[in-house]
Amino acid sequence: MFAEYGYADSEEHKRQHNELIAQVVELKEKFMVNPQGTISADLMLFLKRWLTNHIMRTDKEYSEFLISKGVKY
């Protein structure tokens, strides 16, 4: 939909999702090395940052853009 409606920040949005994937892989690797470690604290911090910084800001921006183009959910 980004391409179809010409969303200007689509490449940045994709980059952020690729960064998310890399962070998830890193957390998984930490857990595999030390299943009893502090992965839960790392995971909670990661999720908090992702929810507040990406979903509440970045996703809201593209949602508003698509709605302005007439896209209905």
N, C-alpha and C positions, 0 to 999 in steps of 0.2 A: 504494500500500500504506500510505503514511503516513495518508491519510484513512480508509482501510478499518479500520485498527487503532488509530486515534486517537493517532498520534505527536505529542506536545505541541510538539516543536521543529521541526515541519515548515516553518513559515514562515521561521525562521532558516536552516534548511538550504537552502531555495530561494534566500534572499537571498545566501548564500555562493556558490551556483552562479552566480547572476547577476553577482556580483562577479568570479568566475573568468572568465566570458565577457567582461566589460569589460576585464579585464587582458589576455586573449589578443588582443582586438581592438587594444588599445594596443600590444602587442608587435608585432603584424603591421604596424601603421601605421609604427612605428619602422623595421622592416625594409624596408618599401616605400620609405621616404624615403632610407635609407642601408643598402643591402644589405651593404656591407663593414664596417659599424660593429660595435659591441660587443653585438649582439643575443644572441650565444651566452652571454655572462656573465650578462646580464639573464635570459635564458631558464633557465639552470641555477639561478640563485637563486630564480626564481619556482617552478620545478618542485620544488625542495627544500622550499620553504616549504609548497607545496600538499600534497606527500606527507606531510610530517611533521605539519603542523597540521590538515589536513582529513581526509585519508584515514585516518591512523593514530589520530586522535582522534574526530572528528565521525562519520565513517562507522562506526567501531567501535561508537559509542554507539547509533546506530539499528539496527545489525545485532543487537546484544545485545537491544534492545527487541523487534525482530521475532521473534527466536528465542524470547524469553520468551512470545510470543503463539502459538507453535506453528508459525510459518512455517518451512518447510524450503527450502533452496536447491537 
